[in-house]
Amino acid sequence: MNITNITNLTDLENVTINFKVEESHSISINYKLPEMIVVAVVLFLMVIGTAFGNALVAVALFKFRSLRTISNYLIGNLALSDFLLAVTILPFSALNEVLGYWIVGSILCNFWLTADVLYCTASIWNLAFIGLDRYTATLYPVWYREKRNTKQAAIYITTVWLLSISISVPALLGWQNISANYKYQTDKNVYTCELFDTQSYVLYSASGSFFIPFLITVFLYIRIFMVLRKRMKKMKAAREGLKRRAKEQSAMIKPPKIELETMDGKKEASSDSQDMEFTHLRVSSTAVPSSSETDARNGMKDQTQTDDSLVMLNPNHSDNNQTKPKLLFSNLKLSNPFKSSKGKHRPSEKKRYDQKEVRATIRMAIIIACFCGCWLGFFVIYVVKSWCPNCPIPRIIDSFFFWLGYANSSMNPVLYTIFNDDFRKAFQKLLGCYKKASHVGRIRH
């Protein structure tokens, strides 16, 4: 026996709540009761985690001035779009997934569809502009260090939202009959809120929301990797050349042999020898490493062995025929011309900057890879369903890729904490689990 209660509460609000309960069926038409509970808990945790993680990024940028760089402003804008998605869209999406039908009316259905496109598009374009920021930092490092400013970040952020609005608003302006997406399923006796299915708009929105920024991002990162690879090869060749020259010059340096006159009488004194006070002289001899002992990292590295000798000098040697022995020093400590005072080369400012850019590019490339893996399946199914409505796509596959796209908004804050020391320290400070009494350090892009 079916019990169906609830009709339109108000024509103005057009809010309809539909419940279909069968004696052998749970409230959900997608899942049995145990499955529904598990899915509900998982989606609830995902919604809370997405909102909390992205809010943490925004709070960190607001509280810690040292995090406010051009790159991090773009990350903050990405966190903003993901946070808005979490608090305004994901609760409705979770409810729709758990129940299998739409219970909050046509107005919220229209809002859900439009805002979903807006925030997801903003999130994806943010990643594209972060890629553009990495591209300019890598290919034009001098310009990037000297000319970047908050105005440039504001232009990027404004462009992201203008592009997102241009993708989402046409559906409200009549391109897509948005009211037709709120449908009554007579066979199930429920209302559903369907995704856009007008072929021209689906192609437009899928291209503008994903495929175009995806191709732009892939192109940018391919160029970045090519430039970095070429640059690293040059740096490696330069280091090898420096090591080779250091070995050659090290092999040419031989310790001098020094003779000192002592009182043992093995060698006559020279005619100009003078009287000296009787004293003790302690002499240290230090071995100079051969070229084979050079360190691969900084060209040459001393390995010293010191022997102390006690020598007594005779103050009175009036007898010119008296021979005096000689003391040979065949091992003397020589300064290494290829080594700094602290024993290793300090990396130049450009080298440190290049290393920083390599780390940042690798980090953002992983974020982009996660983004592509999360969203590609959804947009392929989105296009296929509009052009082939009768194609058999299992509901579980459809739901999996639908939520995998949303999962990208949950991953971004986690990726920040893994690959960015400054964000990680800021998060630890905000959560009260950072014990070291130091402020957030210099930003690593």
Buried (B, 14 or more C-beta within 10 A) or exposed (E): EEEEEEEEEEEEEBBBBBBBEEEEEBBBBBBEEEEBBEBBEEBBEBBEBBBEBBBBBBBBBEEBEBBBBBBBBBBBBBBBBBBBBBEBBBBBBBBBBBBBBBBBBBEBBBBBBBBBBBBBBBBBBBBBBBBBBBBBBBBEBEEBEEEBEEEBBEEBBEEBBEBBBEBBEBBEEEBBEBEEBBBEBEEEBBBBBBBBBBEEBBBBBBBBBBBBBBEBBBEBBEBBBEBBEEBEEEBEEEBEEBBEEBBEBBEEEEBEEEEBBBBEBEBBBEEEEEEEEEEEEEBEBBBBBEBEEBBEEBBBBBEEEEEEEEBEBBEEBEEEEEBBBEBEBEBBBEEBEBBEEEEEBEEEEEEEBBEBBBBBBBBBBBBBEBBBEBBBBBBBBBBEBBEEEEEEEEEEEBBEBBBBBBBBBBBBBEBBBEBBBBBBBBBBBBEEEBEEEEEBEEBBB
